[in-house]
């Protein structure tokens, strides 16, 4: 048995299911956790299983990114057999103390778990961060295949790994209820870049609303647009601007909705941004509005609150957990545009205090220490 203390250097191998330098909360998690673990002295390597972009091997902010390219992965629900071949061929060089398999919605995850359990002679502990959301399947194949995937692969992944780490109580409850995780489940909330708690910001001549994220039907951006219509044409609030930052398959229906409701002139559409531009948009906002039908965590809400920006979210998903934090307010699903409009006006007029926060909103270095302790505990069992 190898004895490992939390501060001893570990070789940590992460398998990510998509290009981790692209926008998205799950991708940010992989980058931030590996960056912070590397700062703590661990040797971190990320193998990207679903990317066709970027250099094959690069050093990035203290950790290593290896991209094992496979054009078939986009057609086969993320399955990349080349990853298995790569790991088998380079296992002696990688020699991980612990493996973190990241992302439930990809066939590369059960494939990787099977590889380490059945085809690698050396027993290595496996942690799994699923970011599991039963509604977060944007493609037609994902929606049609989702239930079958849960039955055929989901429970098998969970049986093969040593610990399953959920981002929220909502995700943990779904994992227990749908995938029957027992005895190996723990919750570690995600992190934020900044903790500013109600900074003093100058107000513009407009009420500035913000949505940041993928433009998918279940994200509820259409409800934000309907709430904007309520503000403009029912309440007569014309000094308002909604900035929608993001891309996705549901963008055109959203644009048509805005045109039909005659509010497109009050909307600024922006693609995904660089980190500095992203922070600028956040700093410019008066209120973040996030009306998703389902969310495993809701990192953008944590980041907004961490920067002192009030947020409106939907109840009944992981977003509801943020309503316990000062400055975050919840509405029932389906989101009623009239109630959302009332809440927007109340927040703008009353300027409520944002923070202080619970453990749910903290910076990434604290999250990394939780993972460090989890990994150290796993290595002690081998």
Beta strands, then each sheet from edge to edge (+ up, - down):
strand 1: 11-16
strand 2: 43-48
strand 3: 57-60
strand 4: 63-67
strand 5: 98-102
strand 6: 125-129
strand 7: 163-166
strand 8: 185-187
strand 9: 191-192
strand 10: 207-212
strand 11: 240-245
strand 12: 267-270
strand 13: 287-290
strand 14: 310-314
strand 15: 328-331
strand 16: 362-363
sheet 1: 3+ 4- 2- 1- 5- 6- 7- 8-
sheet 2: 9+ 16+
sheet 3: 12+ 11+ 10+ 13+ 14+ 15+
end
